[in-house]
Amino acid sequence: MKPPRGRGKSYNPSFIIEAGERPVNGPDKGSPSKGSDAEFWRLMRRYVPLIGVMPGCILAGYLIGAGLDHLFSTRYLTLVFMMLGFVAGIIQVIRLLSRDAE
């Protein structure tokens, strides 16, 4: 948008809002308050660790199983410990979520 010419005033984007109109980001349009920002970050701090619980447990099971497979020259312990890691991950997620229900 080109600035208006010949009016004697410099271009100011605030002229776009006509008299009597409210800005889109004004307080009447549901702008977030400081309390909701704090609540958002509190919930993020609580639930973001859940993202890594399942992959972490499965990875730990895989590494333990692969190490034992290498140590004992077997091939099935990796699968067994990955399944145990999966079950442990589900149990841990349930524990974390049930802690929030209290």
SVG drawing of the C-alpha trace seen along z (x, -y; Angstrom):
<svg xmlns="http://www.w3.org/2000/svg" viewBox="-18 -19 47 87">
<polyline fill="none" stroke="black" stroke-width="0.4" points="0.0,0.0 1.4,-3.3 1.3,-6.3 -1.3,-8.9 0.1,-11.9 -0.7,-15.5 -2.4,-15.4 0.5,-16.9 0.7,-14.0 3.2,-11.2 1.9,-7.7 0.8,-6.0 -0.7,-2.5 -3.0,-3.3 -5.1,-5.4 -6.4,-2.0 -8.7,-1.7 -11.6,-4.0 -13.1,-6.0 -15.4,-3.9 -13.9,-0.5 -12.2,1.7 -8.9,3.3 -9.0,7.0 -6.5,7.8 -8.4,5.6 -9.5,6.7 -13.1,7.4 -12.0,10.0 -10.8,12.6 -7.2,11.7 -5.4,14.0 -4.8,12.7 -1.7,13.2 -3.3,15.9 -4.1,18.1 -0.5,17.8 0.8,19.0 -1.8,21.8 -0.6,22.9 3.0,23.1 2.1,24.9 0.3,27.6 3.1,27.7 5.6,28.3 3.4,31.1 2.5,32.9 5.5,32.5 7.6,35.2 4.9,37.7 6.0,37.4 9.3,39.1 8.1,41.7 7.0,44.4 9.9,44.1 12.4,43.9 11.1,47.1 11.1,49.0 14.6,47.8 15.8,48.8 14.3,52.2 15.9,52.5 19.4,51.6 19.2,53.9 17.9,56.8 20.5,56.1 23.3,56.1 22.1,59.4 21.7,60.9 25.3,60.0 26.5,61.2 24.7,64.6 24.8,65.0 21.0,65.2 18.5,63.5 15.2,63.2 16.1,61.2 15.9,57.9 12.3,58.6 11.4,59.7 12.9,56.6 11.3,54.3 7.9,55.7 8.8,55.2 9.8,51.7 6.5,51.1 4.5,52.4 6.7,50.3 6.0,47.2 2.2,47.8 2.4,48.2 4.5,45.0 2.1,43.0 -0.9,44.3 1.0,43.3 1.7,39.8 -1.8,39.2 -3.4,40.7 -1.3,38.3 -3.0,35.4 -6.5,36.8 -5.9,36.5"/>
</svg>
